Amino acid sequence: MDSVVDLNRIANVLRPLAADVITLQEIDNGTERTDGVDQARRLGELLGMEAHFGDFMPYRRGQYGMAVLTKLPVLGVANIGLPDGEEPRTALEVRVAVGREGRETSVVGIHF
């Protein structure tokens, strides 16, 4: 709420959730405004999770989009284009194996 982007602070908020999957919106990958940081990868490292990024559009010499972080085995990833609004948008689907049986489950992050 203080307009400061601090990935360590964000990780400290998310860590106690002990989530298997986290979807993130409005993520920068290599942009000037975040000093070239791959935010999804860095948050994944901080949380011990695998990161997957899906771009909406190029932005300030990088990309802007969605991300999914997971501790579960990943079976596939798809960045699905949605009809454009004020900006391009996508739905980022990550298919994961859940439980002992490895049941395939889709997790989809969407931002309109």
A tleap script that builds the chain and sets N, CA, C and O, in Angstrom:
source leaprc.protein.ff14SB
mol = sequence {
  NMET ASP SER VAL VAL ASP LEU ASN ARG ILE
  ALA ASN VAL LEU ARG PRO LEU ALA ALA ASP
  VAL ILE THR LEU GLN GLU ILE ASP ASN GLY
  THR GLU ARG THR ASP GLY VAL ASP GLN ALA
  ARG ARG LEU GLY GLU LEU LEU GLY MET GLU
  ALA HIE PHE GLY ASP PHE MET PRO TYR ARG
  ARG GLY GLN TYR GLY MET ALA VAL LEU THR
  LYS LEU PRO VAL LEU GLY VAL ALA ASN ILE
  GLY LEU PRO ASP GLY GLU GLU PRO ARG THR
  ALA LEU GLU VAL ARG VAL ALA VAL GLY ARG
  GLU GLY ARG GLU THR SER VAL VAL GLY ILE
  HIE CPHE
}
set mol.1.N position { 0.810 -1.197 0.000 }
set mol.1.CA position { 0.000 0.000 0.000 }
set mol.1.C position { 0.857 1.266 0.000 }
set mol.1.O position { 0.325 2.369 -0.124 }
set mol.2.N position { 2.190 1.117 0.139 }
set mol.2.CA position { 3.066 2.288 0.172 }
set mol.2.C position { 3.760 2.534 -1.166 }
set mol.2.O position { 4.676 3.353 -1.247 }
set mol.3.N position { 3.330 1.830 -2.217 }
set mol.3.CA position { 3.874 1.975 -3.577 }
set mol.3.C position { 5.332 1.540 -3.701 }
set mol.3.O position { 5.991 1.890 -4.680 }
set mol.4.N position { 5.842 0.793 -2.743 }
set mol.4.CA position { 7.201 0.263 -2.805 }
set mol.4.C position { 7.128 -1.191 -3.259 }
set mol.4.O position { 6.428 -2.003 -2.653 }
set mol.5.N position { 7.862 -1.516 -4.338 }
set mol.5.CA position { 7.918 -2.897 -4.805 }
set mol.5.C position { 9.122 -3.557 -4.141 }
set mol.5.O position { 10.266 -3.227 -4.455 }
set mol.6.N position { 8.867 -4.483 -3.229 }
set mol.6.CA position { 9.914 -5.165 -2.478 }
set mol.6.C position { 9.594 -6.659 -2.506 }
set mol.6.O position { 8.728 -7.128 -1.768 }
set mol.7.N position { 10.297 -7.400 -3.362 }
set mol.7.CA position { 9.986 -8.822 -3.539 }
set mol.7.C position { 10.232 -9.628 -2.271 }
set mol.7.O position { 9.522 -10.604 -2.026 }
set mol.8.N position { 11.217 -9.250 -1.458 }
set mol.8.CA position { 11.427 -9.945 -0.183 }
set mol.8.C position { 10.228 -9.761 0.730 }
set mol.8.O position { 9.802 -10.705 1.393 }
set mol.9.N position { 9.688 -8.567 0.768 }
set mol.9.CA position { 8.515 -8.289 1.606 }
set mol.9.C position { 7.302 -9.056 1.095 }
set mol.9.O position { 6.529 -9.594 1.887 }
set mol.10.N position { 7.134 -9.109 -0.227 }
set mol.10.CA position { 6.022 -9.867 -0.809 }
set mol.10.C position { 6.163 -11.348 -0.462 }
set mol.10.O position { 5.184 -11.996 -0.091 }
set mol.11.N position { 7.380 -11.884 -0.581 }
set mol.11.CA position { 7.618 -13.295 -0.235 }
set mol.11.C position { 7.311 -13.551 1.237 }
set mol.11.O position { 6.782 -14.607 1.584 }
set mol.12.N position { 7.634 -12.605 2.093 }
set mol.12.CA position { 7.356 -12.772 3.530 }
set mol.12.C position { 5.861 -12.801 3.823 }
set mol.12.O position { 5.434 -13.430 4.791 }
set mol.13.N position { 5.063 -12.130 3.000 }
set mol.13.CA position { 3.604 -12.181 3.146 }
set mol.13.C position { 3.071 -13.519 2.631 }
set mol.13.O position { 2.172 -14.102 3.238 }
set mol.14.N position { 3.619 -14.007 1.519 }
set mol.14.CA position { 3.122 -15.232 0.898 }
set mol.14.C position { 3.592 -16.508 1.608 }
set mol.14.O position { 2.850 -17.488 1.652 }
set mol.15.N position { 4.792 -16.514 2.154 }
set mol.15.CA position { 5.386 -17.722 2.748 }
set mol.15.C position { 4.501 -18.388 3.793 }
set mol.15.O position { 4.342 -19.607 3.736 }
set mol.16.N position { 3.914 -17.661 4.748 }
set mol.16.CA position { 3.092 -18.319 5.775 }
set mol.16.C position { 1.857 -19.036 5.222 }
set mol.16.O position { 1.272 -19.872 5.909 }
set mol.17.N position { 1.460 -18.718 3.995 }
set mol.17.CA position { 0.314 -19.403 3.403 }
set mol.17.C position { 0.615 -20.873 3.130 }
set mol.17.O position { -0.300 -21.694 3.064 }
set mol.18.N position { 1.903 -21.207 2.971 }
set mol.18.CA position { 2.325 -22.579 2.661 }
set mol.18.C position { 1.542 -23.133 1.469 }
set mol.18.O position { 1.154 -24.301 1.459 }
set mol.19.N position { 1.319 -22.289 0.476 }
set mol.19.CA position { 0.532 -22.667 -0.696 }
set mol.19.C position { 1.315 -23.587 -1.622 }
set mol.19.O position { 2.538 -23.489 -1.720 }
set mol.20.N position { 0.607 -24.473 -2.295 }
set mol.20.CA position { 1.203 -25.305 -3.340 }
set mol.20.C position { 1.230 -24.565 -4.666 }
set mol.20.O position { 2.087 -24.824 -5.511 }
set mol.21.N position { 0.285 -23.638 -4.849 }
set mol.21.CA position { 0.189 -22.866 -6.088 }
set mol.21.C position { -0.208 -21.427 -5.737 }
set mol.21.O position { -1.071 -21.196 -4.891 }
set mol.22.N position { 0.435 -20.473 -6.401 }
set mol.22.CA position { 0.111 -19.057 -6.232 }
set mol.22.C position { 0.023 -18.439 -7.622 }
set mol.22.O position { 0.924 -18.630 -8.438 }
set mol.23.N position { -1.048 -17.704 -7.903 }
set mol.23.CA position { -1.142 -16.964 -9.158 }
set mol.23.C position { -0.864 -15.494 -8.863 }
set mol.23.O position { -1.270 -14.968 -7.827 }
set mol.24.N position { -0.171 -14.847 -9.781 }
set mol.24.CA position { 0.237 -13.450 -9.610 }
set mol.24.C position { -0.192 -12.640 -10.818 }
set mol.24.O position { -0.154 -13.128 -11.948 }
set mol.25.N position { -0.597 -11.412 -10.583 }
set mol.25.CA position { -0.996 -10.502 -11.655 }
set mol.25.C position { -0.040 -9.323 -11.704 }
set mol.25.O position { 0.625 -8.996 -10.722 }
set mol.26.N position { 0.014 -8.688 -12.880 }
set mol.26.CA position { 0.790 -7.473 -13.085 }
set mol.26.C position { 2.258 -7.675 -12.693 }
set mol.26.O position { 2.795 -6.981 -11.830 }
set mol.27.N position { 2.881 -8.641 -13.354 }
set mol.27.CA position { 4.266 -9.027 -13.087 }
set mol.27.C position { 5.173 -8.500 -14.195 }
set mol.27.O position { 4.848 -8.591 -15.379 }
set mol.28.N position { 6.315 -7.947 -13.791 }
set mol.28.CA position { 7.318 -7.470 -14.744 }
set mol.28.C position { 8.392 -8.529 -14.956 }
set mol.28.O position { 8.781 -9.245 -14.033 }
set mol.29.N position { 8.851 -8.607 -16.179 }
set mol.29.CA position { 9.952 -9.497 -16.527 }
set mol.29.C position { 10.963 -8.685 -17.333 }
set mol.29.O position { 10.775 -8.456 -18.528 }
set mol.30.N position { 12.031 -8.254 -16.671 }
set mol.30.CA position { 13.097 -7.546 -17.357 }
set mol.30.C position { 12.801 -6.110 -17.722 }
set mol.30.O position { 13.480 -5.561 -18.591 }
set mol.31.N position { 11.819 -5.471 -17.101 }
set mol.31.CA position { 11.471 -4.095 -17.475 }
set mol.31.C position { 12.381 -3.085 -16.790 }
set mol.31.O position { 13.002 -3.368 -15.766 }
set mol.32.N position { 12.441 -1.900 -17.385 }
set mol.32.CA position { 13.224 -0.818 -16.797 }
set mol.32.C position { 12.690 -0.410 -15.419 }
set mol.32.O position { 13.467 -0.101 -14.516 }
set mol.33.N position { 11.354 -0.411 -15.263 }
set mol.33.CA position { 10.800 0.099 -13.998 }
set mol.33.C position { 11.146 -0.789 -12.812 }
set mol.33.O position { 11.087 -0.338 -11.668 }
set mol.34.N position { 11.510 -2.058 -13.066 }
set mol.34.CA position { 11.912 -2.944 -11.969 }
set mol.34.C position { 13.376 -3.379 -12.125 }
set mol.34.O position { 13.763 -4.465 -11.693 }
set mol.35.N position { 14.170 -2.516 -12.744 }
set mol.35.CA position { 15.624 -2.717 -12.874 }
set mol.35.C position { 15.993 -4.036 -13.535 }
set mol.35.O position { 17.002 -4.648 -13.184 }
set mol.36.N position { 15.170 -4.482 -14.502 }
set mol.36.CA position { 15.491 -5.679 -15.267 }
set mol.36.C position { 15.246 -6.994 -14.547 }
set mol.36.O position { 15.638 -8.049 -15.046 }
set mol.37.N position { 14.611 -6.954 -13.395 }
set mol.37.CA position { 14.368 -8.168 -12.601 }
set mol.37.C position { 13.260 -9.005 -13.222 }
set mol.37.O position { 12.246 -8.473 -13.676 }
set mol.38.N position { 13.459 -10.310 -13.239 }
set mol.38.CA position { 12.414 -11.270 -13.581 }
set mol.38.C position { 11.675 -11.538 -12.268 }
set mol.38.O position { 12.090 -12.394 -11.487 }
set mol.39.N position { 10.592 -10.815 -12.025 }
set mol.39.CA position { 9.905 -10.880 -10.737 }
set mol.39.C position { 9.373 -12.267 -10.411 }
set mol.39.O position { 9.467 -12.705 -9.265 }
set mol.40.N position { 8.822 -12.961 -11.387 }
set mol.40.CA position { 8.279 -14.300 -11.134 }
set mol.40.C position { 9.392 -15.256 -10.709 }
set mol.40.O position { 9.253 -15.986 -9.728 }
set mol.41.N position { 10.490 -15.244 -11.452 }
set mol.41.CA position { 11.608 -16.138 -11.117 }
set mol.41.C position { 12.141 -15.828 -9.724 }
set mol.41.O position { 12.399 -16.742 -8.941 }
set mol.42.N position { 12.307 -14.539 -9.409 }
set mol.42.CA position { 12.852 -14.152 -8.107 }
set mol.42.C position { 11.912 -14.545 -6.977 }
set mol.42.O position { 12.370 -15.058 -5.956 }
set mol.43.N position { 10.618 -14.319 -7.128 }
set mol.43.CA position { 9.672 -14.748 -6.092 }
set mol.43.C position { 9.681 -16.266 -5.954 }
set mol.43.O position { 9.601 -16.788 -4.842 }
set mol.44.N position { 9.776 -16.974 -7.069 }
set mol.44.CA position { 9.874 -18.430 -7.010 }
set mol.44.C position { 11.090 -18.874 -6.216 }
set mol.44.O position { 10.996 -19.782 -5.391 }
set mol.45.N position { 12.227 -18.244 -6.457 }
set mol.45.CA position { 13.445 -18.575 -5.705 }
set mol.45.C position { 13.254 -18.322 -4.211 }
set mol.45.O position { 13.616 -19.158 -3.384 }
set mol.46.N position { 12.689 -17.176 -3.872 }
set mol.46.CA position { 12.493 -16.822 -2.470 }
set mol.46.C position { 11.546 -17.777 -1.754 }
set mol.46.O position { 11.678 -17.995 -0.550 }
set mol.47.N position { 10.592 -18.347 -2.485 }
set mol.47.CA position { 9.577 -19.220 -1.895 }
set mol.47.C position { 9.839 -20.702 -2.135 }
set mol.47.O position { 9.071 -21.543 -1.669 }
set mol.48.N position { 10.905 -21.035 -2.852 }
set mol.48.CA position { 11.178 -22.441 -3.159 }
set mol.48.C position { 10.147 -23.033 -4.099 }
set mol.48.O position { 9.756 -24.191 -3.949 }
set mol.49.N position { 9.701 -22.240 -5.072 }
set mol.49.CA position { 8.667 -22.673 -6.007 }
set mol.49.C position { 9.147 -22.498 -7.442 }
set mol.49.O position { 10.008 -21.666 -7.727 }
set mol.50.N position { 8.580 -23.292 -8.334 }
set mol.50.CA position { 8.853 -23.159 -9.761 }
set mol.50.C position { 7.991 -22.027 -10.311 }
set mol.50.O position { 6.796 -21.956 -10.027 }
set mol.51.N position { 8.602 -21.141 -11.100 }
set mol.51.CA position { 7.887 -19.982 -11.630 }
set mol.51.C position { 7.613 -20.134 -13.117 }
set mol.51.O position { 8.459 -20.608 -13.876 }
set mol.52.N position { 6.407 -19.720 -13.521 }
set mol.52.CA position { 6.031 -19.688 -14.943 }
set mol.52.C position { 5.422 -18.327 -15.223 }
set mol.52.O position { 4.538 -17.868 -14.499 }
set mol.53.N position { 5.908 -17.679 -16.292 }
set mol.53.CA position { 5.486 -16.335 -16.654 }
set mol.53.C position { 4.759 -16.375 -17.987 }
set mol.53.O position { 5.164 -17.099 -18.896 }
set mol.54.N position { 3.691 -15.603 -18.106 }
set mol.54.CA position { 2.966 -15.445 -19.367 }
set mol.54.C position { 2.812 -13.966 -19.653 }
set mol.54.O position { 2.182 -13.245 -18.879 }
set mol.55.N position { 3.380 -13.508 -20.753 }
set mol.55.CA position { 3.360 -12.073 -21.041 }
set mol.55.C position { 2.053 -11.636 -21.679 }
set mol.55.O position { 1.440 -12.365 -22.459 }
set mol.56.N position { 1.635 -10.396 -21.316 }
set mol.56.CA position { 0.520 -9.723 -21.983 }
set mol.56.C position { 1.055 -8.938 -23.159 }
set mol.56.O position { 0.498 -8.951 -24.257 }
set mol.57.N position { 2.186 -8.233 -22.888 }
set mol.57.CA position { 2.673 -7.274 -23.882 }
set mol.57.C position { 4.104 -6.859 -23.548 }
set mol.57.O position { 4.550 -6.989 -22.408 }
set mol.58.N position { 4.816 -6.358 -24.560 }
set mol.58.CA position { 6.121 -5.753 -24.282 }
set mol.58.C position { 5.910 -4.497 -23.440 }
set mol.58.O position { 4.914 -3.792 -23.597 }
set mol.59.N position { 6.858 -4.229 -22.546 }
set mol.59.CA position { 6.726 -3.050 -21.689 }
set mol.59.C position { 8.093 -2.583 -21.228 }
set mol.59.O position { 8.834 -3.354 -20.618 }
set mol.60.N position { 8.437 -1.346 -21.505 }
set mol.60.CA position { 9.675 -0.714 -21.058 }
set mol.60.C position { 10.891 -1.632 -21.130 }
set mol.60.O position { 11.566 -1.891 -20.133 }
set mol.61.N position { 11.143 -2.113 -22.341 }
set mol.61.CA position { 12.296 -2.978 -22.655 }
set mol.61.C position { 12.240 -4.339 -21.966 }
set mol.61.O position { 13.270 -4.978 -21.752 }
set mol.62.N position { 11.046 -4.768 -21.625 }
set mol.62.CA position { 10.849 -6.084 -21.032 }
set mol.62.C position { 9.461 -6.581 -21.381 }
set mol.62.O position { 8.929 -6.289 -22.452 }
set mol.63.N position { 8.888 -7.331 -20.467 }
set mol.63.CA position { 7.545 -7.872 -20.664 }
set mol.63.C position { 6.719 -7.645 -19.399 }
set mol.63.O position { 7.249 -7.510 -18.296 }
set mol.64.N position { 5.416 -7.609 -19.600 }
set mol.64.CA position { 4.459 -7.387 -18.529 }
set mol.64.C position { 3.408 -8.477 -18.634 }
set mol.64.O position { 2.934 -8.759 -19.735 }
set mol.65.N position { 3.023 -9.106 -17.509 }
set mol.65.CA position { 2.034 -10.163 -17.615 }
set mol.65.C position { 1.645 -10.802 -16.300 }
set mol.65.O position { 1.542 -10.147 -15.263 }
set mol.66.N position { 1.430 -12.116 -16.380 }
set mol.66.CA position { 0.948 -12.949 -15.276 }
set mol.66.C position { 2.019 -13.958 -14.910 }
set mol.66.O position { 2.950 -14.200 -15.678 }
set mol.67.N position { 1.876 -14.551 -13.720 }
set mol.67.CA position { 2.769 -15.640 -13.341 }
set mol.67.C position { 2.020 -16.631 -12.463 }
set mol.67.O position { 1.047 -16.290 -11.791 }
set mol.68.N position { 2.500 -17.862 -12.491 }
set mol.68.CA position { 2.030 -18.898 -11.575 }
set mol.68.C position { 3.268 -19.500 -10.938 }
set mol.68.O position { 4.223 -19.854 -11.628 }
set mol.69.N position { 3.247 -19.616 -9.604 }
set mol.69.CA position { 4.305 -20.274 -8.849 }
set mol.69.C position { 3.735 -21.573 -8.309 }
set mol.69.O position { 2.580 -21.609 -7.884 }
set mol.70.N position { 4.526 -22.644 -8.318 }
set mol.70.CA position { 4.026 -23.915 -7.800 }
set mol.70.C position { 5.139 -24.778 -7.223 }
set mol.70.O position { 6.295 -24.705 -7.639 }
set mol.71.N position { 4.752 -25.598 -6.251 }
set mol.71.CA position { 5.625 -26.621 -5.685 }
set mol.71.C position { 5.289 -27.988 -6.284 }
set mol.71.O position { 6.017 -28.956 -6.064 }
set mol.72.N position { 4.196 -28.069 -7.035 }
set mol.72.CA position { 3.719 -29.335 -7.594 }
set mol.72.C position { 4.413 -29.637 -8.921 }
set mol.72.O position { 4.889 -28.722 -9.593 }
set mol.73.N position { 4.472 -30.915 -9.302 }
set mol.73.CA position { 5.044 -31.260 -10.608 }
set mol.73.C position { 4.219 -30.632 -11.738 }
set mol.73.O position { 2.995 -30.753 -11.777 }
set mol.74.N position { 4.919 -29.965 -12.646 }
set mol.74.CA position { 4.255 -29.277 -13.755 }
set mol.74.C position { 4.175 -30.198 -14.969 }
set mol.74.O position { 5.179 -30.772 -15.389 }
set mol.75.N position { 2.979 -30.334 -15.525 }
set mol.75.CA position { 2.739 -31.180 -16.697 }
set mol.75.C position { 2.675 -30.373 -17.987 }
set mol.75.O position { 2.877 -30.919 -19.072 }
set mol.76.N position { 2.395 -29.072 -17.875 }
set mol.76.CA position { 2.316 -28.227 -19.063 }
set mol.76.C position { 1.918 -26.812 -18.708 }
set mol.76.O position { 1.340 -26.558 -17.651 }
set mol.77.N position { 2.238 -25.889 -19.610 }
set mol.77.CA position { 1.935 -24.474 -19.411 }
set mol.77.C position { 1.394 -23.906 -20.720 }
set mol.77.O position { 1.913 -24.212 -21.793 }
set mol.78.N position { 0.350 -23.076 -20.632 }
set mol.78.CA position { -0.187 -22.405 -21.817 }
set mol.78.C position { -0.561 -20.976 -21.453 }
set mol.78.O position { -1.232 -20.734 -20.450 }
set mol.79.N position { -0.123 -20.039 -22.273 }
set mol.79.CA position { -0.493 -18.635 -22.123 }
set mol.79.C position { -1.538 -18.347 -23.200 }
set mol.79.O position { -1.207 -18.244 -24.381 }
set mol.80.N position { -2.790 -18.218 -22.793 }
set mol.80.CA position { -3.921 -18.165 -23.711 }
set mol.80.C position { -4.378 -16.715 -23.890 }
set mol.80.O position { -4.763 -16.054 -22.926 }
set mol.81.N position { -4.332 -16.237 -25.121 }
set mol.81.CA position { -4.767 -14.875 -25.405 }
set mol.81.C position { -6.254 -14.694 -25.174 }
set mol.81.O position { -7.060 -15.550 -25.540 }
set mol.82.N position { -6.611 -13.578 -24.566 }
set mol.82.CA position { -8.005 -13.206 -24.347 }
set mol.82.C position { -8.321 -11.989 -25.212 }
set mol.82.O position { -7.398 -11.313 -25.667 }
set mol.83.N position { -9.593 -11.693 -25.449 }
set mol.83.CA position { -9.911 -10.478 -26.216 }
set mol.83.C position { -9.320 -9.252 -25.525 }
set mol.83.O position { -9.410 -9.108 -24.306 }
set mol.84.N position { -8.718 -8.376 -26.318 }
set mol.84.CA position { -8.101 -7.175 -25.774 }
set mol.84.C position { -9.143 -6.244 -25.177 }
set mol.84.O position { -10.256 -6.125 -25.690 }
set mol.85.N position { -8.769 -5.591 -24.094 }
set mol.85.CA position { -9.555 -4.516 -23.499 }
set mol.85.C position { -8.744 -3.253 -23.660 }
set mol.85.O position { -8.321 -2.921 -24.768 }
set mol.86.N position { -8.519 -2.538 -22.559 }
set mol.86.CA position { -7.655 -1.366 -22.610 }
set mol.86.C position { -6.215 -1.769 -22.937 }
set mol.86.O position { -5.473 -1.011 -23.562 }
set mol.87.N position { -5.836 -2.966 -22.508 }
set mol.87.CA position { -4.518 -3.543 -22.791 }
set mol.87.C position { -4.743 -5.001 -23.178 }
set mol.87.O position { -5.806 -5.560 -22.905 }
set mol.88.N position { -3.741 -5.622 -23.815 }
set mol.88.CA position { -3.849 -7.060 -24.084 }
set mol.88.C position { -3.926 -7.836 -22.764 }
set mol.88.O position { -3.366 -7.404 -21.757 }
set mol.89.N position { -4.606 -8.958 -22.770 }
set mol.89.CA position { -4.731 -9.799 -21.576 }
set mol.89.C position { -4.607 -11.263 -21.966 }
set mol.89.O position { -4.876 -11.649 -23.104 }
set mol.90.N position { -4.193 -12.070 -20.993 }
set mol.90.CA position { -4.096 -13.508 -21.217 }
set mol.90.C position { -4.603 -14.254 -19.992 }
set mol.90.O position { -4.793 -13.677 -18.922 }
set mol.91.N position { -4.816 -15.539 -20.176 }
set mol.91.CA position { -5.068 -16.473 -19.085 }
set mol.91.C position { -3.867 -17.413 -19.069 }
set mol.91.O position { -3.570 -18.056 -20.076 }
set mol.92.N position { -3.178 -17.498 -17.940 }
set mol.92.CA position { -2.009 -18.363 -17.826 }
set mol.92.C position { -2.430 -19.658 -17.138 }
set mol.92.O position { -2.760 -19.673 -15.953 }
set mol.93.N position { -2.409 -20.746 -17.913 }
set mol.93.CA position { -2.784 -22.069 -17.392 }
set mol.93.C position { -1.529 -22.876 -17.108 }
set mol.93.O position { -0.642 -22.992 -17.954 }
set mol.94.N position { -1.468 -23.434 -15.895 }
set mol.94.CA position { -0.403 -24.359 -15.534 }
set mol.94.C position { -1.083 -25.657 -15.105 }
set mol.94.O position { -1.875 -25.676 -14.164 }
set mol.95.N position { -0.760 -26.736 -15.811 }
set mol.95.CA position { -1.301 -28.054 -15.467 }
set mol.95.C position { -0.324 -28.737 -14.516 }
set mol.95.O position { 0.863 -28.868 -14.818 }
set mol.96.N position { -0.838 -29.177 -13.351 }
set mol.96.CA position { 0.002 -29.779 -12.320 }
set mol.96.C position { -0.527 -31.157 -11.942 }
set mol.96.O position { -1.692 -31.482 -12.170 }
set mol.97.N position { 0.365 -31.960 -11.356 }
set mol.97.CA position { -0.011 -33.279 -10.841 }
set mol.97.C position { -0.289 -33.132 -9.348 }
set mol.97.O position { 0.552 -32.634 -8.599 }
set mol.98.N position { -1.480 -33.570 -8.919 }
set mol.98.CA position { -1.908 -33.388 -7.537 }
set mol.98.C position { -2.084 -34.738 -6.853 }
set mol.98.O position { -2.610 -35.682 -7.442 }
set mol.99.N position { -1.638 -34.816 -5.610 }
set mol.99.CA position { -1.839 -36.014 -4.790 }
set mol.99.C position { -0.959 -37.175 -5.201 }
set mol.99.O position { -0.187 -37.098 -6.158 }
set mol.100.N position { -1.098 -38.246 -4.453 }
set mol.100.CA position { -0.305 -39.461 -4.714 }
set mol.100.C position { -0.567 -40.044 -6.094 }
set mol.100.O position { 0.321 -40.618 -6.725 }
set mol.101.N position { -1.809 -39.883 -6.549 }
set mol.101.CA position { -2.186 -40.424 -7.860 }
set mol.101.C position { -1.662 -39.556 -9.001 }
set mol.101.O position { -1.673 -39.981 -10.156 }
set mol.102.N position { -1.203 -38.346 -8.687 }
set mol.102.CA position { -0.729 -37.439 -9.735 }
set mol.102.C position { -1.856 -36.958 -10.639 }
set mol.102.O position { -1.662 -36.775 -11.841 }
set mol.103.N position { -3.025 -36.757 -10.062 }
set mol.103.CA position { -4.196 -36.324 -10.830 }
set mol.103.C position { -3.925 -34.974 -11.500 }
set mol.103.O position { -3.552 -34.009 -10.833 }
set mol.104.N position { -4.113 -34.913 -12.810 }
set mol.104.CA position { -3.872 -33.676 -13.544 }
set mol.104.C position { -4.938 -32.648 -13.207 }
set mol.104.O position { -6.137 -32.917 -13.293 }
set mol.105.N position { -4.475 -31.463 -12.822 }
set mol.105.CA position { -5.359 -30.361 -12.455 }
set mol.105.C position { -4.841 -29.096 -13.113 }
set mol.105.O position { -3.636 -28.843 -13.123 }
set mol.106.N position { -5.743 -28.304 -13.658 }
set mol.106.CA position { -5.359 -27.022 -14.255 }
set mol.106.C position { -5.594 -25.903 -13.253 }
set mol.106.O position { -6.636 -25.831 -12.600 }
set mol.107.N position { -4.603 -25.040 -13.151 }
set mol.107.CA position { -4.716 -23.807 -12.373 }
set mol.107.C position { -4.589 -22.681 -13.397 }
set mol.107.O position { -3.646 -22.659 -14.187 }
set mol.108.N position { -5.539 -21.750 -13.381 }
set mol.108.CA position { -5.537 -20.696 -14.381 }
set mol.108.C position { -5.598 -19.346 -13.675 }
set mol.108.O position { -6.515 -19.072 -12.901 }
set mol.109.N position { -4.599 -18.509 -13.958 }
set mol.109.CA position { -4.612 -17.137 -13.479 }
set mol.109.C position { -5.153 -16.248 -14.567 }
set mol.109.O position { -4.703 -16.323 -15.710 }
set mol.110.N position { -6.125 -15.394 -14.231 }
set mol.110.CA position { -6.750 -14.498 -15.213 }
set mol.110.C position { -6.795 -13.100 -14.619 }
set mol.110.O position { -7.118 -12.917 -13.446 }
set mol.111.N position { -6.467 -12.117 -15.449 }
set mol.111.CA position { -6.542 -10.721 -15.019 }
set mol.111.C position { -7.203 -9.927 -16.122 }
set mol.111.O position { -6.676 -9.848 -17.231 }
set mol.112.N position { -8.355 -9.335 -15.833 }
set mol.112.CA position { -9.085 -8.573 -16.844 }
set mol.112.C position { -8.789 -7.099 -16.714 }
set mol.112.O position { -9.314 -6.293 -17.482 }
savepdb mol mol.pdb
quit
